[in-house]
């Protein structure tokens, strides 16, 4: 190649044009807010993976402190302003309902109390304070928040992947083939969109029960409509382009034209749609868990933690609410800023 350039005076070779993804990455790096949001989201994803693999916050369910142990960073001069601790079973005063002669179990209880000294309590002492406080059962709020964030991100990401797959497949078939096929899928789409999203979500959740896998399926089955509409419109626009006709001329199958030639050209739109859907499903999970239709009773998420906070705030225990609010606010804000940055970076019209 160099010899040809030297042999032909004035011949210049233009550098290869960069792909849409390479140009998008350059634009994203120039957007300082979007780039910072990207690293915040990456940090959350690392925490989520650590929670899924039980590398971090694996002991979130251990009851290591007294109920509602306050944060240790609250100074002692504020102890008088803290809510009074819940009395333990040993401190609670017994309620006398009948006299010993009237109690049929009085003799058995008296004999049992004589032997209580033989059984030593070797359980570790409960902590009076924790770095970020404890909940009703004495579980650390920070470990619980990390595990809850991991669960919410897990539900949001896998629910978005499943919903994106359903919407992309149906939208591709509808937009590519058109005709009666398009009419059928449009009718099916209209049925889903005629019912309010939250009502449809609550109806599916009430029938399916609770649990992480169940809530992922429920949110995916009710959240594919936006992706379907987007993909259908793009396939209707791109199916008559020259490169698709060329693929048809060389004998490419419908499947290959749909998912090998057309789909990569709308992948940047699907990435933005995936980010938007992840944020929406994290919010939906919080709403469902708050209403009692979300994760199971032995599981924790940001939504299930929010469900506990009204009763705590009435009693003056605010630290779990603060932890959940900060974790969820930073997560949703970072995702939203990243979505805006990705939309600008991957838009081919932006120079």
WOHU-V984811 format. One record per backbone hydrogen bond with DSSP energy under -0.5 kcal/mol. CO is the residue of the C=O (numbers start at 0). NH is the residue of the N-H. E is the energy in kcal/mol with one decimal. If there is no record, write none. Layout:
BEGIN
co:nh:e
CO:NH:E
CO:NH:E
END
This chain:
BEGIN
co:nh:e
0:4:-2.0
1:5:-2.3
2:6:-2.0
3:7:-1.8
6:8:-0.8
7:10:-1.6
11:13:-0.6
18:22:-2.5
19:23:-2.5
20:24:-2.2
21:25:-1.9
22:26:-2.3
23:27:-2.4
24:28:-2.1
25:29:-1.4
26:30:-1.1
29:31:-1.1
30:34:-2.6
31:35:-2.3
32:36:-2.3
33:37:-2.0
34:38:-1.6
35:39:-2.0
36:40:-2.4
37:41:-2.3
38:42:-2.3
39:43:-2.1
40:44:-2.5
41:45:-2.3
42:46:-2.1
43:47:-2.5
44:48:-2.6
45:49:-2.4
46:50:-2.2
47:51:-2.5
48:52:-2.2
49:54:-3.0
49:55:-1.2
50:53:-0.9
56:59:-1.0
58:61:-1.5
61:63:-1.2
63:126:-2.2
65:68:-1.3
68:133:-2.1
69:129:-1.8
70:73:-1.3
72:74:-0.6
74:77:-1.7
75:78:-1.7
77:80:-1.2
77:81:-0.7
78:81:-0.8
87:91:-1.4
93:95:-0.7
94:96:-0.6
98:101:-1.1
98:102:-1.0
99:102:-0.9
101:103:-0.6
102:105:-1.2
104:108:-2.4
105:109:-2.2
106:110:-2.1
107:111:-2.0
108:112:-2.2
109:113:-1.0
110:114:-0.5
111:114:-1.1
112:115:-0.9
114:117:-1.1
115:118:-1.2
117:119:-0.8
119:121:-0.9
126:65:-2.5
127:69:-0.6
129:71:-2.6
129:132:-0.8
130:72:-0.6
132:140:-2.4
134:67:-2.9
134:137:-1.6
137:63:-1.3
137:64:-1.5
138:134:-1.6
139:143:-2.0
140:144:-2.5
141:145:-2.2
142:146:-2.3
143:147:-2.5
144:148:-2.7
145:149:-2.2
146:150:-2.2
147:151:-2.4
147:301:-1.0
148:152:-2.5
149:153:-2.3
150:154:-2.6
151:155:-2.6
152:156:-3.0
153:157:-2.2
154:158:-2.1
155:159:-2.0
156:160:-2.4
157:161:-2.2
158:162:-2.5
159:163:-2.7
160:164:-2.1
161:165:-2.3
162:166:-2.7
163:167:-2.5
164:168:-2.3
165:169:-2.4
166:170:-2.4
167:171:-2.5
168:172:-2.1
169:173:-2.4
170:174:-2.7
171:175:-2.2
172:176:-1.9
173:177:-1.7
177:180:-1.0
177:181:-1.1
178:182:-2.1
179:183:-2.4
180:184:-2.2
181:185:-2.3
182:186:-2.1
183:187:-2.3
184:188:-2.5
185:189:-2.4
186:190:-1.5
187:191:-1.3
188:192:-2.2
189:193:-1.2
191:194:-1.0
195:199:-2.5
196:200:-2.6
197:201:-2.6
198:202:-2.1
199:203:-2.2
200:204:-2.3
201:205:-2.4
202:206:-1.6
203:207:-2.5
204:208:-1.9
210:214:-2.4
211:215:-2.0
212:216:-2.0
213:217:-2.6
214:218:-2.4
215:219:-2.1
216:220:-2.4
217:221:-0.9
218:222:-0.6
219:222:-0.8
223:227:-2.3
224:228:-2.2
225:229:-1.9
226:230:-2.9
227:231:-2.5
228:232:-1.7
229:233:-1.9
230:234:-2.6
231:235:-2.1
232:236:-1.3
233:237:-2.2
234:238:-2.0
237:240:-1.8
240:244:-2.0
241:245:-2.5
242:246:-1.6
243:247:-1.9
244:248:-2.1
245:249:-1.5
246:251:-2.7
247:250:-1.3
252:256:-2.4
253:257:-2.5
254:258:-2.6
255:259:-1.9
255:260:-1.3
256:261:-1.7
257:262:-1.4
261:264:-1.3
262:265:-1.8
263:266:-0.8
265:269:-1.8
266:270:-2.0
267:271:-1.6
268:272:-2.4
269:273:-2.5
270:274:-2.0
271:275:-2.4
272:276:-2.4
273:277:-2.3
274:278:-1.8
275:279:-2.0
276:280:-2.7
277:281:-1.9
278:282:-1.7
279:283:-2.3
280:284:-2.5
281:285:-1.8
282:286:-2.1
283:287:-2.8
284:288:-2.7
285:289:-2.0
286:290:-1.8
287:292:-3.1
287:293:-0.7
288:291:-0.8
293:210:-1.8
295:298:-1.4
300:304:-2.0
301:305:-1.9
302:306:-1.6
303:307:-0.7
304:307:-0.8
304:308:-0.8
305:308:-0.6
305:309:-0.6
307:311:-1.2
308:312:-3.2
309:313:-1.6
310:314:-0.9
311:315:-0.6
311:316:-2.7
312:315:-0.7
315:317:-0.9
317:321:-2.0
318:322:-2.1
319:323:-2.4
320:324:-2.4
321:325:-2.3
322:326:-2.3
323:327:-2.6
324:328:-2.4
325:329:-2.3
326:330:-1.8
327:331:-2.6
328:332:-2.4
329:333:-2.4
330:334:-2.3
331:335:-2.4
332:336:-2.5
333:337:-2.2
334:338:-2.4
335:339:-2.0
336:340:-2.1
337:341:-2.8
338:342:-2.5
339:343:-1.9
340:344:-2.5
341:345:-2.5
343:346:-0.5
345:347:-0.7
346:349:-1.7
END
